[in-house]
């Protein structure tokens, strides 16, 4: 992904998180709690930060993404996008957006 696009996505996600009443969930480290809160607040969409800077990046990031997907998909949300955030050539984490289907 190009650096300007990455910066724009980060700015957009931060702005959306600051304006949303559930902004505390944006950088929460416990996807299960964020998913529970999203259901309790009847949120149609949630963007979550999944950190990849601790431990082994490949395995740690994959496990963290799997935990987030399980927490949200198990509560009726679909994965809309997974956007990596790379800084100075290093993977920092992912912005993951989930959405509840209409119906």
N, C-alpha and C positions, 0 to 999 in steps of 0.2 A: 504494500500500500504506500502511496506517496506521502511524504511528510506533511504537506499542506492539508491533504485530506484527513490524515490522522489527527492533526491539530484541530481541524474543524469538527470532527466527530467528538473529540474530547471536550471541546468547548460546548458543543450542543448537548452532550450528555450531562455535563456539569450544570449548564443553565436549566435544563429540564429538571434535574434533580433538585436544584435550589428552589424552583417554582412549585414543585409538586409537594403535596402534604406528606407524602411518604418518603421524603428525601433521605431519611436516615437509613433506608434500606439500600440505597445506591452503593455504598461502600461497606456494607455489613459483611462480616466474615462467616456468618452462619446462614447458608442458603435456606435451610429448613425453617428457621425463624422468619426470614424475609418472606418465604412462601406462605407461612401461616398468617403473617400480617397482611399480605396481599389478599388472601381469601377473606379475612375478617373485615377488611376495608372495601371488599368487592371491587378491587382494581382490575381493570381490563388489560392493562399492560404494565410490566415492571422491567426496569433495566437494572442489572446487578453487576457489580465489579467482582471478578474472580481473579485473585492475586496469583501471580506465577513466580514471585521473586523469592519464595522460601523453599528450601529443599531442592530436590532434583527437579529442574524445570519441566522436563518432558513428562515424567511420571507424576510429579506433584500437580502440574497444571491439568493433566488428563484426569486425574482422580478428582480434583476440585471441580472441573467441568461436569464430570459424571454425577457427583453429589448434587450439584445445582440442578442439573437436568432431572434427576430422580425426584428432587423435592418439588419442582414445579410441574413436571409432567404428571406426577402422582396426584396433583391437585387440579388437573384439568387444563393446564396451560400448554401451549405449543411453543417451541423454540422458533423465534422469528429471525434472529441474527446473532452471530458470534463474531465480534470484531476484535482482532488482536490489537494491543497497543504496544508498539515497539519504540524504545527510546535509545538513541545512540547504538543502534544495532542489536539491542538486547530486548528480549521479550519481557515485558513487565506484568502483563495480565490480559484479561479479556473483558470487554463490555458485552454482556449477554442480555438480550431482550426476549422476554416471554410475553405471550398474549393469550388471553382466553378467547376462544372462538365465539362468535355470536350464535345465539340459538336458544 
